[in-house]
Amino acid sequence: MAFKALFRPQRLTPSVLRSFRFNSTAAAPATTNVPPQEDVSEINLSQLLLEDALMYRPPPFKPHAGKPPSYVLATYRSFPSLEPVRFQPVSADVLGMPVRRDILWQAVVYERDAERVGSKHIKNRTEMGYSGRKLHQQKGSGRARVGDRGSPIRHDGGRAFGRKPGFDWSTKLPFQVYAKAIRTALSYQYEQGKLFIVDGLADFVTQHQNAGAEFFHKHDLRDKKVTVIVDEFRQNLHNATKDKYGKRMEIIPKEDVNIRDILKPNRLIIESSALVYLAKYFGKAPPISSKSPRPVKEIEEKLN
């Protein structure tokens, strides 16, 4: 019985708890927090624990603190002034993707391999123009056995299975990876401030060349590469820019857009309908929020 009494749990009184403080490596405090006239044995331990619990304040609960934003507030502009018209929430899967250089590189290599066409034509043994006669007899000469002069084993013979222009250089890439590369490229251009979304048609009122010259001069685009992604072919835009700015401005239908068309230009102008098409074709989430904010002018009038 005496042995069990040694391991019986003892009640921790306040005086015993305070005595534990002096067993550490730190120096003992010069004075205690208990006033000299107060009796330590009369202090209620539960009261001290209750006061400590009441002093603890947990951090405020934020249910959406760890979630990334679902939409990016994009600015829709008019054409050709490129003045802001309204704000529109666009899915973060379209304009809020992080930059992935590895995915962009794979997509560019995939496109270049698909466009590669070889022009080299290597002659085989039938196209060398030699006679098909056996050079010498099979036996009796003491030399190695040979065939005709165009045999591939001879240094001046034809090539066995020579490469032809119809050789397929294309490589494979999963569609999900290519779609993510398209959305990453759009997000990168938007983050750099080079992507302009047009609310409506990206077209001039007239097809005169002065309209194109005024557009390039007003926005300081004379030395920059400009690409316009349209929903349908814009005749006035094409005629106004094809002669003087045809090398620096490219008009691409929404169905023919590739990864290099998005990354190459210094200014990327895209119609809102074309952006919705790309978001639906290469995306997995609704491209635009159902709740559309009011135009910028109405917000400015309300603030003023």
CORFENHU-V943458 format. One record per residue. N is the residue number from 1. RES is the residue in three letters. SS is DSSP state (a for helix, b for strand, c for the rest). PHI is phi in whole degrees, -180 to 180 (* if undefined). Layout:
n;res;ss;phi
N;RES;SS;PHI
N;RES;SS;PHI
//
This chain:
n;res;ss;phi
1;MET;c;*
2;ALA;a;-67
3;PHE;a;-68
4;LYS;a;-68
5;ALA;a;-67
6;LEU;a;-67
7;PHE;c;-103
8;ARG;c;-75
9;PRO;c;-62
10;GLN;c;-99
11;ARG;c;-78
12;LEU;c;-90
13;THR;c;-86
14;PRO;a;-57
15;SER;a;-67
16;VAL;a;-69
17;LEU;a;-63
18;ARG;a;-71
19;SER;a;-71
20;PHE;a;-69
21;ARG;a;-67
22;PHE;a;-91
23;ASN;a;-89
24;SER;c;-81
25;THR;c;-76
26;ALA;c;-73
27;ALA;c;-70
28;ALA;c;-69
29;PRO;c;-66
30;ALA;c;-69
31;THR;c;-132
32;THR;c;-95
33;ASN;c;-80
34;VAL;c;-84
35;PRO;c;-62
36;PRO;c;-64
37;GLN;c;-81
38;GLU;c;-91
39;ASP;c;-86
40;VAL;a;-67
41;SER;a;-67
42;GLU;a;-92
43;ILE;c;-73
44;ASN;c;-85
45;LEU;a;-66
46;SER;a;-64
47;GLN;a;-66
48;LEU;a;-65
49;LEU;a;-64
50;LEU;a;-67
51;GLU;a;-66
52;ASP;a;-65
53;ALA;a;-68
54;LEU;a;-72
55;MET;a;-75
56;TYR;c;-78
57;ARG;c;-121
58;PRO;c;-68
59;PRO;c;-64
60;PRO;c;-64
61;PHE;c;-82
62;LYS;c;-122
63;PRO;c;-65
64;HIS;c;-109
65;ALA;c;-69
66;GLY;c;-93
67;LYS;c;-99
68;PRO;c;-71
69;PRO;c;-65
70;SER;c;-85
71;TYR;b;-134
72;VAL;b;-111
73;LEU;b;-81
74;ALA;b;-93
75;THR;b;-99
76;TYR;b;-95
77;ARG;b;-122
78;SER;c;-93
79;PHE;c;-126
80;PRO;c;-97
81;SER;c;-73
82;LEU;c;58
83;GLU;c;-83
84;PRO;b;-65
85;VAL;b;-110
86;ARG;b;-160
87;PHE;b;-101
88;GLN;b;-141
89;PRO;b;-69
90;VAL;b;-114
91;SER;b;-56
92;ALA;a;-67
93;ASP;a;-73
94;VAL;a;-106
95;LEU;a;-121
96;GLY;c;-128
97;MET;c;-81
98;PRO;c;-71
99;VAL;c;-75
100;ARG;c;-123
101;ARG;a;-66
102;ASP;a;-67
103;ILE;a;-70
104;LEU;a;-62
105;TRP;a;-65
106;GLN;a;-62
107;ALA;a;-68
108;VAL;a;-66
109;VAL;a;-64
110;TYR;a;-62
111;GLU;a;-69
112;ARG;a;-67
113;ASP;a;-66
114;ALA;a;-69
115;GLU;a;-88
116;ARG;c;-74
117;VAL;c;-131
118;GLY;c;-80
119;SER;c;-110
120;LYS;c;-84
121;HIS;c;-123
122;ILE;c;-100
123;LYS;c;-76
124;ASN;c;-95
125;ARG;c;-68
126;THR;c;-82
127;GLU;c;-102
128;MET;c;-76
129;GLY;c;87
130;TYR;c;-84
131;SER;c;-76
132;GLY;c;-88
133;ARG;c;-74
134;LYS;c;-68
135;LEU;c;-64
136;HIS;c;-149
137;GLN;c;-65
138;GLN;c;-68
139;LYS;c;-130
140;GLY;c;97
141;SER;c;-91
142;GLY;c;82
143;ARG;c;-99
144;ALA;c;-70
145;ARG;c;-72
146;VAL;c;-136
147;GLY;c;-110
148;ASP;c;-83
149;ARG;c;-71
150;GLY;c;-84
151;SER;c;-63
152;PRO;c;-64
153;ILE;c;-79
154;ARG;c;-92
155;HIS;c;-68
156;ASP;c;-107
157;GLY;c;-88
158;GLY;c;-78
159;ARG;c;-89
160;ALA;c;-74
161;PHE;c;56
162;GLY;c;-65
163;ARG;c;-72
164;LYS;c;-119
165;PRO;c;-60
166;GLY;c;-82
167;PHE;c;-68
168;ASP;c;-92
169;TRP;c;-96
170;SER;c;-67
171;THR;c;-115
172;LYS;c;-109
173;LEU;c;-149
174;PRO;c;-59
175;PHE;a;-63
176;GLN;a;-64
177;VAL;a;-70
178;TYR;a;-66
179;ALA;a;-64
180;LYS;a;-67
181;ALA;a;-66
182;ILE;a;-62
183;ARG;a;-68
184;THR;a;-67
185;ALA;a;-65
186;LEU;a;-63
187;SER;a;-66
188;TYR;a;-66
189;GLN;a;-65
190;TYR;a;-69
191;GLU;a;-66
192;GLN;c;-79
193;GLY;c;77
194;LYS;c;-104
195;LEU;b;-102
196;PHE;b;-120
197;ILE;b;-98
198;VAL;b;-96
199;ASP;c;-88
200;GLY;c;131
201;LEU;c;-100
202;ALA;c;-92
203;ASP;c;-150
204;PHE;c;-86
205;VAL;c;-73
206;THR;c;-123
207;GLN;c;-99
208;HIS;c;-70
209;GLN;a;-68
210;ASN;a;-64
211;ALA;a;-65
212;GLY;a;-68
213;ALA;a;-65
214;GLU;a;-65
215;PHE;a;-64
216;PHE;a;-69
217;HIS;a;-74
218;LYS;a;-67
219;HIS;c;-101
220;ASP;c;55
221;LEU;c;-114
222;ARG;c;-67
223;ASP;c;-111
224;LYS;c;-120
225;LYS;c;-88
226;VAL;b;-121
227;THR;b;-127
228;VAL;b;-117
229;ILE;b;-100
230;VAL;b;-116
231;ASP;c;-76
232;GLU;c;-138
233;PHE;c;-65
234;ARG;c;-107
235;GLN;a;-69
236;ASN;a;-64
237;LEU;a;-64
238;HIS;a;-68
239;ASN;a;-70
240;ALA;a;-78
241;THR;a;-123
242;LYS;c;-72
243;ASP;c;-82
244;LYS;c;-89
245;TYR;c;-121
246;GLY;c;-66
247;LYS;c;-81
248;ARG;c;-105
249;MET;b;-124
250;GLU;b;-125
251;ILE;b;-109
252;ILE;b;-124
253;PRO;b;-67
254;LYS;a;-64
255;GLU;a;-76
256;ASP;a;-105
257;VAL;c;-77
258;ASN;c;-126
259;ILE;a;-68
260;ARG;a;-75
261;ASP;a;-64
262;ILE;a;-87
263;LEU;a;-87
264;LYS;c;-71
265;PRO;c;-71
266;ASN;c;-78
267;ARG;b;-135
268;LEU;b;-114
269;ILE;b;-109
270;ILE;b;-135
271;GLU;b;-73
272;SER;a;-62
273;SER;a;-67
274;ALA;a;-69
275;LEU;a;-65
276;VAL;a;-64
277;TYR;a;-63
278;LEU;a;-64
279;ALA;a;-67
280;LYS;a;-74
281;TYR;a;-77
282;PHE;a;-106
283;GLY;c;-110
284;LYS;c;-128
285;ALA;c;-127
286;PRO;c;-57
287;PRO;c;-68
288;ILE;b;-130
289;SER;c;-68
290;SER;c;-71
291;LYS;c;-92
292;SER;c;-95
293;PRO;c;-66
294;ARG;c;-75
295;PRO;b;-60
296;VAL;a;-64
297;LYS;a;-64
298;GLU;a;-66
299;ILE;a;-67
300;GLU;a;-65
301;GLU;a;-65
302;LYS;a;-71
303;LEU;a;-71
304;ASN;c;-77
//
